[in-house]
Amino acid sequence: MRYWLFKSEPSTWSWDDQVSKGDAGEEWDGVRNYQARNVMRQMAVGDQGFFYHSQSEKAVVGVVEVCAEAHPDSTTDDPRWDCVDIKAVAPFPRPVTLADIKADPRLADMVLVRNSRLSVQPVTEEAWRIICGLGGYPA
């Protein structure tokens, strides 16, 4: 299993919106960045990810699971753009903020710290365990 981070503005698509889709999940559509698209093309069903509220909150708020591998994004006719489907697994008992992540020297090399604008990004197994610990979520 591999780990990922999915960023969303809560005013556009929130954790509650994701939860409302149930086990069917929802396309992680609308990504128009080649690097993020290529990251999604590496994902497999069963991989897990952090659901990250960007903008004002800037925090990991839950865990999601990839429930469909990369496929054409239904929001465009442009064949260059793919997406995956994700479903909510569980909320974090305590949100882990970007400030928390940046304050932990063990996470200094995390993509979120180095390139906070990338909307879909890989997370190492070590970073996954650390952030889960910070949020009170069993890794």
C-alpha positions in Angstrom: 0.0 0.0 0.0 1.1 3.5 -0.7 0.1 6.8 0.8 -1.0 10.1 -0.7 -2.4 13.6 0.2 -5.4 15.1 -1.4 -5.9 18.9 -1.0 -9.2 20.6 -1.3 -10.7 24.0 -0.4 -13.5 23.2 2.0 -15.7 25.8 0.4 -15.4 23.8 -2.9 -15.3 20.2 -1.6 -15.1 19.5 2.1 -14.5 16.5 4.3 -18.3 16.4 4.9 -18.9 16.4 1.2 -16.6 13.5 0.8 -18.2 11.6 3.6 -21.7 12.1 2.1 -20.6 10.1 -1.0 -20.3 6.9 1.2 -18.6 3.8 0.0 -19.2 4.7 -3.7 -16.8 7.5 -3.3 -16.3 10.3 -5.7 -14.0 11.3 -8.6 -11.1 13.5 -7.5 -11.8 15.6 -10.6 -10.8 18.9 -11.9 -7.0 18.5 -11.4 -5.3 20.4 -14.2 -1.6 20.0 -13.1 0.5 17.5 -14.9 2.5 16.6 -11.8 -0.6 16.0 -9.7 -2.2 14.0 -12.6 0.9 11.8 -12.9 0.8 11.2 -9.1 -2.8 9.9 -9.5 -1.7 7.6 -12.3 0.5 5.8 -9.8 -2.3 5.1 -7.3 -3.9 1.7 -6.8 -7.2 0.6 -5.3 -6.7 0.3 -1.5 -4.1 3.0 -1.3 -4.8 5.5 1.5 -4.5 9.2 1.6 -4.9 12.2 3.9 -7.8 14.6 3.2 -6.4 18.0 3.6 -8.4 21.2 3.9 -6.5 24.0 2.3 -7.0 27.8 2.4 -7.8 29.1 5.9 -7.9 25.7 7.8 -4.7 24.2 6.3 -5.1 20.8 8.1 -5.3 17.1 7.6 -8.9 16.3 8.7 -9.4 12.7 7.6 -8.3 9.6 5.8 -9.6 8.5 2.4 -9.0 5.4 0.3 -8.6 5.1 -3.5 -11.6 3.1 -4.7 -11.0 3.4 -8.5 -7.7 3.7 -10.3 -6.9 6.5 -12.8 -9.4 7.0 -15.5 -10.5 9.9 -17.8 -11.8 12.9 -15.8 -15.5 13.2 -16.5 -15.4 17.0 -16.2 -13.5 17.5 -19.4 -13.3 16.1 -23.0 -9.5 16.7 -23.0 -7.9 13.2 -23.0 -4.8 14.5 -21.1 -6.6 14.6 -17.8 -7.2 11.6 -15.5 -8.5 11.3 -12.0 -9.0 8.6 -9.4 -12.1 8.0 -7.2 -11.7 8.2 -3.4 -14.0 7.4 -0.5 -13.9 8.6 3.1 -12.5 6.1 5.7 -12.5 8.1 8.9 -12.1 11.6 10.3 -9.0 12.5 12.2 -9.7 12.7 16.0 -7.5 15.9 16.0 -6.8 17.8 12.8 -3.1 18.1 12.1 -2.3 21.6 10.8 0.3 22.6 8.3 2.0 24.5 11.2 2.1 21.2 13.2 3.7 19.5 10.2 6.2 22.2 9.6 7.1 22.3 13.3 8.1 18.6 13.3 11.7 18.2 12.0 10.9 14.6 11.0 8.6 16.0 8.3 10.9 18.6 6.8 11.3 16.6 3.6 7.5 16.1 3.1 6.2 17.4 -0.3 3.5 19.4 1.6 6.3 21.3 3.3 8.5 21.8 0.2 5.7 22.3 -2.4 2.5 23.2 -0.6 0.7 24.2 -3.8 0.6 20.7 -5.3 -3.0 19.4 -4.9 -2.2 15.7 -5.0 1.0 14.4 -3.6 2.8 11.3 -2.4 3.4 10.7 1.4 6.1 8.4 2.7 5.2 5.6 5.0 7.2 7.3 7.8 5.4 10.6 7.3 2.1 8.7 7.2 2.8 7.2 10.6 4.0 10.4 12.2 1.0 12.4 11.0 -1.4 9.7 12.1 0.2 9.8 15.5 -0.1 13.6 15.7 -3.8 13.3 14.8 -4.6 10.4 17.2 -5.4 8.1 14.2 -4.2 4.5 14.3 -1.6 4.0 11.6 
